[in-house]
Amino acid sequence: MRVVRVYTGDDNESHFEDLEIPLNESRYGRLSDLVPVEGVMFRETPSGGELDYHNAPRRQFVITMTGVVEVECWDGSKRRLGPGGILLAEDTTGRGHITREIEGPRTSLFLPLPDDFDPATWRVASQGA
């Protein structure tokens, strides 16, 4: 299962990384290990909206349920996330990223992560996969 990570690099700028959540065979389908979260927030944003450079307010998963969002980093690289798209927002410092509502309204879930959550065991996804 693919996750787009946005994080602050050593250059104090936001960057993207594609991660693959390891899934294990289960009784019915494949299942990840439990990922601890601190709650859930629901959000609706209007079509055509734009939030200029900003940081993630906390480390969190942002799961797009409806609509399409575009996230842009300082170097002009962009990622679009539609229904079911998962963003791991970790750029809590530095310049941050731009968020644009491409199709909407967009509804999304925000799942704040505890400070000790470490996705280091998730492997970088291959570009062709």
Backbone torsions as a table, in degrees:
resi	resn	phi	psi	omega
1	MET	NA	126.1	-173.4
2	ARG	-86.6	140.9	174.7
3	VAL	-131.5	134.5	173.3
4	VAL	-93.1	122.1	178.7
5	ARG	-102.7	134.1	170.2
6	VAL	-116.8	126.0	-173.8
7	TYR	-142.3	163.7	176.8
8	THR	-90.7	123.0	178.9
9	GLY	-85.7	-179.7	178.9
10	ASP	-61.5	-21.3	179.4
11	ASP	-85.3	5.1	179.1
12	ASN	69.4	19.0	177.6
13	GLU	-114.0	157.2	178.0
14	SER	-81.9	143.4	-179.5
15	HIS	-138.1	157.9	174.9
16	PHE	-100.7	153.0	172.1
17	GLU	-150.3	135.4	175.7
18	ASP	-92.9	126.7	178.1
19	LEU	-117.0	154.1	176.9
20	GLU	-118.3	119.8	178.0
21	ILE	-75.5	124.7	178.2
22	PRO	-65.8	132.5	177.2
23	LEU	-117.8	138.4	-179.3
24	ASN	-110.0	147.2	175.4
25	GLU	-59.6	137.9	178.1
26	SER	-131.8	-178.0	-179.6
27	ARG	-59.7	-32.6	179.3
28	TYR	-137.6	98.4	-179.5
29	GLY	82.0	-155.5	179.7
30	ARG	-118.1	147.2	-170.6
31	LEU	-140.1	140.4	175.9
32	SER	-82.5	168.5	168.2
33	ASP	-67.9	161.6	178.9
34	LEU	-65.5	130.7	176.3
35	VAL	-109.1	117.4	-178.3
36	PRO	-72.6	137.5	174.0
37	VAL	-130.5	161.5	-176.6
38	GLU	-102.4	7.6	-179.7
39	GLY	148.2	-168.5	178.8
40	VAL	-144.0	141.2	173.7
41	MET	-124.6	147.2	179.4
42	PHE	-112.1	141.3	-178.8
43	ARG	-141.6	144.6	171.0
44	GLU	-126.1	130.1	-179.7
45	THR	-125.8	146.3	-174.9
46	PRO	-77.6	151.5	174.4
47	SER	-61.7	141.2	177.5
48	GLY	85.3	-5.2	179.9
49	GLY	-72.7	155.8	177.7
50	GLU	-143.9	135.1	175.4
51	LEU	-115.6	109.8	-177.2
52	ASP	-61.2	-177.9	-174.2
53	TYR	-43.6	125.8	179.5
54	HIS	-154.6	160.0	176.7
55	ASN	-98.7	155.1	169.1
56	ALA	-63.5	134.3	-178.2
57	PRO	-70.1	-16.8	-179.3
58	ARG	-165.3	165.2	172.3
59	ARG	-70.2	126.7	-175.2
60	GLN	-161.0	155.2	167.4
61	PHE	-86.9	139.2	171.9
62	VAL	-121.3	115.9	-176.9
63	ILE	-110.9	117.2	178.8
64	THR	-78.6	126.2	179.6
65	MET	-100.5	-43.0	175.5
66	THR	-138.4	156.7	-179.8
67	GLY	84.4	-175.2	179.7
68	VAL	-137.9	133.5	177.2
69	VAL	-118.1	146.9	173.8
70	GLU	-116.9	129.9	177.8
71	VAL	-113.5	132.3	-177.8
72	GLU	-124.0	135.0	175.6
73	CYS	-96.1	172.1	-174.9
74	TRP	-56.5	-31.0	-176.2
75	ASP	-86.6	6.2	179.4
76	GLY	90.3	-6.3	178.1
77	SER	-69.6	142.0	-174.8
78	LYS	-133.3	150.5	173.0
79	ARG	-133.7	137.3	175.0
80	ARG	-108.1	135.5	179.4
81	LEU	-124.6	122.9	177.6
82	GLY	-106.8	-164.8	-178.6
83	PRO	-52.4	126.5	-178.0
84	GLY	89.4	-7.8	179.4
85	GLY	-69.4	138.5	-177.3
86	ILE	-118.0	123.8	175.1
87	LEU	-111.3	129.4	171.1
88	LEU	-99.0	101.2	-176.2
89	ALA	-88.7	112.2	-179.1
90	GLU	-130.0	10.3	179.9
91	ASP	-89.5	69.5	-176.6
92	THR	-82.6	-5.6	177.2
93	THR	-131.9	174.4	177.7
94	GLY	82.3	-161.6	-177.2
95	ARG	-70.6	-34.0	-179.7
96	GLY	91.1	-156.5	-174.5
97	HIS	-138.4	166.2	175.8
98	ILE	-103.3	141.5	176.2
99	THR	-120.4	129.7	178.4
100	ARG	-125.6	134.6	176.5
101	GLU	-88.2	109.4	-175.0
102	ILE	-87.1	-46.6	176.6
103	GLU	-131.1	138.7	-177.0
104	GLY	-164.0	-173.5	8.3
105	PRO	-67.6	154.7	178.5
106	ARG	-101.6	134.2	171.0
107	THR	-112.8	140.9	-178.0
108	SER	-148.3	159.7	175.1
109	LEU	-110.2	137.2	174.7
110	PHE	-112.8	124.9	-179.3
111	LEU	-119.6	94.3	-179.8
112	PRO	-62.6	140.8	-177.7
113	LEU	-105.0	146.4	175.1
114	PRO	-68.5	155.6	-177.7
115	ASP	-57.6	-30.9	-175.1
116	ASP	-89.1	4.1	176.8
117	PHE	-69.0	130.7	-177.2
118	ASP	-131.6	109.7	179.0
119	PRO	-82.7	17.8	-175.3
120	ALA	-59.9	-25.2	179.8
121	THR	-78.1	-11.7	177.7
122	TRP	-80.2	130.2	-176.8
123	ARG	-84.0	153.0	175.1
124	VAL	-68.6	127.8	-177.9
125	ALA	-71.8	141.6	176.0
126	SER	-71.4	146.8	-174.7
127	GLN	-65.5	-30.1	-177.6
128	GLY	-86.8	-8.8	-174.8
129	ALA	-79.9	NA	NA
